[in-house]
Every structure is written in C-alpha cells, then in structure tokens.
Amino acid sequence: MQLLRFDPAAAFIDGTGLDQTQVQSLGPVLDKLRDEVVDIDTQMLAGKLPIPESKQPLDAAFYSMPERLLAEYEQDRRGSELARILTIAKRFQETLDRVVVLGIGGSYMGARALMDACCQPYWNELSRGARGSRPRMYFEGNNVDNDASQGLLRLLASEAADSGRPNWGIVVISKSGGTLETAAAFRQFLAALESACGGDASKVRERVIPVTGDSGKLFNFAKELGCPEVFPVPDGVGGRFSVLSAVGLVPAAILGLNVVELLQGAAAMNKHFRETAPAQNIVLQYAAINHLMETKRGASIRLLSVWSKALESAGMWYDQLLAESLGKFEKGATPLTTLNTRDLHSRHQQHQEGRRDKLVNNLIVENYRDDALAIGSRASDPDGLNEIANKTLPDVMQAAIAGTNQALRDDRRPSTNIYMPRTDEASLGQYFQMMMLATVIEGRLLGINPYGQPGVEAYKKNMNVLLGRKS
C-alpha cells in the first residue's frame, strides 16, 4: 500500500520558520509520547494500569480499533461487527433510494468527508444506475436550521408520494443521544418516516439504523422502536475520534465504499507510526512542526490548504478534530480549511501578506481518478488560450500549487506538503488515522488532555437552561 508522504522542507525558513535542530531536539520526547500512545494508554484502557486524573477522560481506543475490527471480521465473516454492517448496508442498498444521516460534529463529519472524497462528484444527482444501485445520502441533525430541515422533509415526502412506497431510511448517530440538534431531528424525521410507512412499525424499524453507546437516550429509543440492528460507539472512543468506528463505517458501507480498505489504510498508518523513527515518521514530524511553529513562531492560525474539491470536507473534519481537542485553557491553534485554487481569489492575499501568524499545510492529491481534461483549442482564439490548448487541468493545478508555494517561500511564509496518493478509501483511512494520532501527540506536547470537550458541555447546559429543559 502506498503511504501518504509529508514534506516539511518549506517550513525551515530563517527568521520566520523553524531550524532543523529544533525538530531534531524533540526526537526523544516524540519517542516517549509515541510509546505512551501505543503502550501505556492501551494498558490503561485494558485496566492493567490505573488512569491518572490528568488523563480523564482517556478516549484512546481509536488507536487499536482498525486492527481490532479487521481481526474480528477475518475470524467471523457473519457475526462480527463489520460483517453485520456490510449485511445491513446491502439491505439498505437493495431497498432504499435515499438515506438521511443524522448527527453532529464527529458523528457525521467523517462520513461526509468519505462521501465527498470517495464517491463520484454530484453523487445525489446521478441516476440509480450510475450510482451502482446505491442510495443518495443527505446529512441533517447537525444544525437547527428550520428551512433546511423542511426542505429535505418535503423532498423525501414528494419522492415517496411519486413512488407509492417509503423508499428512504435513517441512520441516526449519537453516543449519548442527548445532543439536542440530533435528537430533535430524529423525532422530526422519524415522524415523517412513520407517516410514509402508514404507521407500520415493522416497516419503520427496518429503515432505521441507530449508532450509539450501550446506554443512554438514543439507545433506549432504539430499544423502544425494536430496531433489528444497533451499532456501538465503543467505550473509550470520543465522538471526534470515531470516524473509523460504526459512526463512519455504516454510512460508508451504505454508499458502497470499501470499508475494509479504509480500515487497512488506518492500520498501515498505525504500523508506520509504531515502527518508524521520529525523523522519518510522518505523524511525529507533522505534530512536531505544527507544535513548534505555534509555540516558537506564534503560528496560531493552522491552515489546511486542500488542492481538491473532494477533500474540502476532510479538511473540515480536521478543523473540528483540532479545535475541540486542543482549543482549551487558552491554548491550541485555530484551524482553517481553504480550498484551492478557489480560495486563492478570496483569502490568499491575507494569508501571504497579512499577519505572520499562520502555517500553511498543503494537502495535495497525486493521482486523479478520471482522465485528464485538456483546455482545448478554438479557431478564433478570443481568450488567448490556444498557446496552452494542449495543457490539462492537472497541468494547471500543478502549476498553481508550485506557483503558490514559491510565492509563499519568496515572502518567507512557512508551509508543508502532505501528499495523498489518491482520493480512495485506503488513502482516507491513512489520513484520518494520521491526523488523530498527530493531534493526540500535539496535545501531550502542549501539556493538555486532547480528549474531553468542556466548552461543548457548557454550551449544552446553557442551551437546555434557556429552553427550560431539565436534562
């Protein structure tokens, strides 16, 4: 399997960037922190070592999850969690034309990133045949936008009326079931599904897949409905670290994505993380350079500059991971995803000529899925493009990347490059695991617990009080 590559060369700029010796001096610390993630945290979760108060909560089970799910599937191709996911996904593919995924934050952002990266562009506009008989997919329960919810409900109602049957279903994702945005949306969309099914409870429960904890409000709701399958958000896995659990795997499998390759990609990144020395370890190098740029050079704005529309949602997933993991106790960089070349025409001047408080991490796709599209020639040449008529859009993109990075270097603006082989499941699995591991390492370098989310809990409490809700 071809691994992601990380090139930090353009971060080493005298005066505004880093010195190689600064990163090298962190080597022993990085080695120690890697051992902590790989060995000590794992033993703590297994109950072999006590968990100190400073590590509460310890949501570190995401690290071993890819290998665990793959091993269980290899041993039991019928009853394992992954096998059950694939079975119910196939049933949804065969019986439904639209699926609504309800969740907020980490409960939906990974699934959205996988859809945007690995499915054909404009997936929901394609015919069923062009989609390989797989459903369209929509995401709600991530806001309280009245008109957006009403618009989707009207679409679903009109489609069901045209076909004369309930041809849509729900995947509802919430570990506790207590998040108001998702809980409210589930009530609304469930009521619409019950109406579409003529009140037939057996039809309804066959069209609902809950992904939740082993207790809580959504778990109890699913039990009341009698849903045939309820998939777990495992203990020791927080929402923003849950993309490679059923949280991301269920929607991905419904879309027909290769979830085995997704997990294999994550497992390959784990192996690299465990076995590669810090100087060549892309997880540790990425964490170290971003940490040092923040603490030594005041790079408090973390730009993930993605060079493919397919990866914009993957960037937003990372924004949420970084913000909630490290944005505590007046620490942590502010993440911002930009999509290029689009945002070169709206934001780039500020990034290149504004405050020197930014590090640009480029995320670059090396191989496209489709054939290269040439600019083409015209007899009249009114726009003067005939001289580059034989150039393709990948040629233009390569020139844009090189030109933008050169402009940053000329203005002494540090940057790095992450190279993704292609936008497929194996590459996305590597990317997710790399970013989650790097975020944990960064948190430990900052001296804070990357798990837990006190700010979000305060928001929930305040909102409940304002709504007159007791719990």
N, C-alpha and C positions, 0 to 999 in steps of 0.2 A: 504494500500500500504506500502510495506517495504521500509523504508528510507535508504539512504546512511548513513554510520557511519564514524566518524572521531575520531581517537585515537592519541593524541599528546604526549603520555607518554614518548616516546623516545626522545622528544625534550628537556626534562628537565634534563640536564646534567651539573653538576657543572663545571664551568670554560670555557666550550665551547658551552654550550646550554643556556637555559633560567631557570629562577626561577619562580615558580608558582605565586609568588606575583607580578611579572612584568605583567603577563597576567591579573591577578585579578584587578590590579590597573587601567587597561584600561576599565573596565566594564562600568563606567558612560559615557566615551567617545563613546564606541561602541553603547550604548543605544541611545545616541544623534544622532549618524550618521545613525543608523537604522531608527529613526524617520524622519530624513532628506530624506532618500531614499523613505520611504513608504508614507510619508505625504507631506512634503514641496516640494520636486521635482515634485510630482504628481500635486499639486496645481499650481505650476509654469507652467507646461506643459498645464494645463487646462486654463491658463490665469487668474487664481484667485489671483496670486501673481506675482509681477514683477521678471524677471530673471536678477540677477546682472551680470555685465560684467565678473566676475570671473568664472561664470558658463556657459559662452557661448563657444561652443555650449552645450546644455543640451539634450543629446540623451538618456534620461532616460525612454522612453516609452516602452522599452523592459520589464521592470518590470511587468507592468499590462497586457501585451499582451497575455500571455497564458489564463488567465481568460476571457479576452475580447473575444478572438476568440472562446473559448468554449461556452460562453454565447450566442454569436450571432448564433452559429451553433445549439444550443439547441432550440433557438427561430425560426430559419428558416433553415430547412434541405434542401432547394432547392436553395435559393438565397444568402445565407451567403457566405463569402469568403472561409471558409473551405469546404462548400458544393460544391462550384464551383471548388475548387482544386481537390476534390475527383472525380468529374464528368469528368474533362478533363484528369485526371490521368488514369481513367478507359478506356477512348478512346485511349490514347497512349498505354496502355497495350494491348488492343484488336487489334490494327492496326500496331504497330511498334515492331521491334525486337531489335533495338539499339537506344539509346538516348545519345546525346552528351550534357553535361552540360558545358557551357562557363561562366567563372567567375574567379575572382582572389581574394586572401585574404579571408575575411569573406564572400564573395559572393559564395564561393564554398567549403571552408574547413569544414564547419558544415555538409553539405550534404555528403561529402566524409567520414567524421567521422561516420555518421549514416549508410552509406552503409557498411563500413568495420566492424562496431560493430554489426549490426543487421541482415545483410544478411549472407547467407552461405559463408564460405571461398571459394575462386575461383569462385565466382558468375558468372563472364563473361564466364567461361569455361564450365559451366553446360548447358545441353540441355534445350530447351524451356520448356519441361515438368517438368524437375527438378527445374526450376525457377518458377513454377506455372504460366506459360504463361506471365511472366513479362519480360520487356526488359533488355538487357545488358546495362550497363551505363559506360560512359567514361568522363573524365574531361580534358578540354583544355581551352585555353584563360587565363591560369594562368602563362604563360611564353611566350617568343618569340623564342622558340626552333624550328628551321626550320625542322629538321629531324623528331622530334616527331609529329609535325603537318602533315607533308607529309605522315608519316606512318599511321596515323589514317585516313586521307583522302583516301589513297589507300585501306585500309581495307573496308571502307564504300562503295567505288566505286565497289570493287570486289563483295561484298555481294549483292549490288543492281543489278549488272550485272547477278549474278548467279540466283537470284530470279525473275528477269524480272520486278521488281517493286521497287519503292522507299520505303524501309522498315525501314527508320531511321528518326529521328527528332532532334530538337534542343531545349534546354532550355537555354536562354541567360539571365544572371543576372548581372545587374549593376545599381546602384541607379541613377547615373548621365548619364551613357552611354558614359562618356568621358574618361574612363580608356583605354589607348591605347592597352594594351595587349588583353583585351576582345573585344574591338571594332574591332581591326584588325582581330582577329579570327572569329568574327561574319561575317564579309564581306567574308572571305575565305570559311567558312563552309556553309554560305547561298548560295554562288555561286555554290558550289558543290551540294547542295540540289536542287537548281533551275535546274541544269543540269540533275540530277536524275529524276526530275519530268517533264522533257521535256518542261520546260518553262511554265508549267501550274500554274498560280499564285494561283488559288484556292487550289491546292494540296499543294503548298508550305506553305501557311498561316495556313493550318490545321496541319502542322508539326512543327510549331514554337510557343513556349511559352516564351514571354518576362516577366521578373520580374524586375521592375524598379520604379523610382519615378513618380510623377504625372506630370512631365515636364522634359525636357532635351533631349539629343540627341537620346538615345535609345527609349524613349517614342515617339519621332517624327518618328523614323524609323519604330517602330511597327505600328503606325498610317498609315504610307505610305503603309506598307505591307497589312494592313487590318486584322491583327491578331484577331481572334474572342475573345480571352481572353488575357488581360494584367493584371498581378497581381502586387500589390503595395509593395514597400518597404516603410513602413509607415513613416510619418513625426515623428521626434523625436527618430528614431531608426538608429543608425550608423551601418556601414557595419559589423564590428566585433561583434556587439550585435544583429545581425539579424537572427541568426540560427533558431529561433522559429517563424519567420515570413514566408511568402511565399518563401523567399530565401532558407530555408531548407525544408519547408513543401512540395513544389512542387516536387523536386526530390525524397523525401522520399515517397510520395504518389505514384509516378510512379513506384517505386520499390516494392510497396505493403506493406510498413510498416504501422503500426497502429499509425497514426499521432494524433489521439485522445488521446491514452495512452501517447504519447510523451508530449503533452500539459498538460495532467493531472499530469504527473510526475513533470513538471516545476511548476504547480500550487501547488502541495504538498510541494515543496521546498519553495515556497513563503510563504505558511502558516506557515511552521516551522520557517522561517526567521522572520516573523512578531510576532509570538506568544511565542517563546521560549526565556527564559532568556539568557543573554550572556554566562554564564558559561556552558550551555548545548547546545548552538546554534552553529551548525557545521559551518555555514557560517562565523559568527563572530569569532569563535575560529580559524578557518583556516586563516582568514585575519590577526588576531592579532598575531598569532605565526610567520607567514611568515614576517610580518612587523617588529616585534621585532627582529627576527633573522637577518634581513637585517640591521636595524638601530643600534642595540646594539651589534651584534656579527660579523658584516661585511660579512654576508652571501649574497654576491652579485650575486651568481650563484644559480638559483632556478631549482632544478632537479625534474621533474615529472617522477618517475620510474614506468612504467606501466608493469604489470605482465601478459599481454595477448596481443597476436598479434592483436586481434580485436580492441584494444584500442590505438594503436600507432597513428592513425590519429586523435583520440580525444585528444591525448596529443599535437600533432602539432597544432590543433585548439587552445588549451590553450596557446601555445607558442605565437601565433600571437596575441591573445587577450591581454596577459600580456605585450608583447613587445610594442605594439602600444598604449596601454592605459597608461602605467606607465613609459615607457622609454623616459622621457622628462626632460629638464632642469637639466641634469647630475644626474638624479635620476632613480630609478627603477631597480629591479633585472634583470639579464639576464636569460631568461628561456631556458631550455634544456630538451627535452624528451628523455628518454632512454627506450629501450625495453629489458626486462629481461625474460629468462636468457641469451638471445643472447648477450647483451652488457656487461654482466659480464666478457666476454672473450675479450673485446676490450677497455673498458673505465673504468671499476670499480676500477682498481688499482689507477688511478689518483684521483678518487672521494674519495677513502678511505685513501690514503697515500699522496695525493698532498696537495695543499694549503687548509687551513681551511676557505674556503670562500663559502661553499656550505651548503644548506639544502636539504635533500632528502625527497620528499613527495611520498610515495608509493601509487599506485592505484591498488588495489587488487580485483579480481573478486571472489566472494564467491561460486557461483554455475555455473557449466558448462552446456551448452545445450545438449551435446552429452554424451553417456555412457563413463565411464572411460576406457581408453585403457591400458591394462596390458603390462608389459615388455615382459613376456613370457619366456619359458624355451627351452633349446636345449640339446640334449643328450650329445654332446661333450663339451659344456660349454667353448669355446675357449676364450671368453671375460670375464669370471668370473662373469657373471651377474645372474647365476642361484639362488644364495642366496637371490636375491631380485626379483626373477621372478614373484612373486605374487603382487609386488607393481605396482601401476598405474602411469600414467603421472601426474594426480592431486596429488598423494602422493609425487612424485619427486618435483613438483612445490612447494608444501607446505614446504618441507624440504629446498628447495632453498631460499624461502622467509625468513623462520626462520633463516637459517644459515647466510644469507646475513645481516639481521638486527642485529643478535647477533654480527657479525664481526664489524659492524658499531658502536654498543654500546661499544664493547671492546676497540675500538680505539677512543672512545669519540667523535663520529661523530653524530650530532643530526639528527633525522628523525621523520616522522609522517606516519600514515597509513590512507588512505581513503578506506573504504570497499564498493564496489558496489555489490548489491545483485546478479545481472546477467547482461549480455550484451543484454538488451532488451530496448524497446522504453521508458518505464516508468523510468528505471534507467538512461538512457541517458538524458531524459528531466530534471531529478533532477540534474545530473552532469552539464549540460550546465548552468542551472539557478544558481546553487551554485557558479560556477566559475565566472560568470558575476557579480553577487552580491558581491562576495568577492573582485573582482578586483576594483569595484567602492568604496567599503569601504577602501581598501588599498590606492587608490588614494587620498581619503579625509584625511586619516591618514598622508600621505606624504605632504599634502597641495597643491596638483596639481589637475587639472581637468582631470579625466580619459577619457573624450570624446575628439574628435578632433584629428587630426594627422598632425601636421605641418611638420614633416620630410618627409612624403609621398608627401605632396603637393609641397614641394621644389623639390623633385625628378621628379615629373611630369612636373613641369615648366622647369627644366633644360633639360629634355629629349626632350620636344617639341622644345626648342630653338635649340638644336643640330640637330634635324631633319628638321629644317626650317619650323615648323608648327606654325601657328599663334594662334591657340586655341586648 
